[in-house]
Amino acid sequence: MNVSHLFLQYLITFGWAVTGAISMAVALGILVKIFSWISPINEWKEIEKGNMSMAVVLGSVILGTALVIGFTLTS
């Protein structure tokens, strides 16, 4: 295995990592928007008022979805 082939493999891996990061960011953005639509309250106003429980709920939704997407992609 020569160095140019190894470098090419690193570039391909880096490209897939960037693609995955962008896809995850877009998916989580869509998720937060959908969650805001189906929720009866305005989460961002509640968080601005200092409602930490709403921040925990929104963080849990984001982390839970990220874990599901992450485990789906790695299996």
C-alpha positions, 0 to 999 in steps of 0.5 A: 500500500503506497502513501497516495492510496492511504492519503486517498482513503483518508480524504474519502473518510474525511469527506464522509465525516463532513457529509454525516455532520452536515446531514445530522445538523440538517436532520436535527434542525428539521426535528426541532422545527417539527417539535416546535410545531406539534408542541402546544407552547413556545419552547424558545420563549420559555427557555428565554424566561429561564424555564430550565425544565423546558431546556432539559426536555428540548435537549433530551429530544435532540440527544435522543434523536441524535443517538437513534440516528447515530446508532442506525448509521453505525449498525 
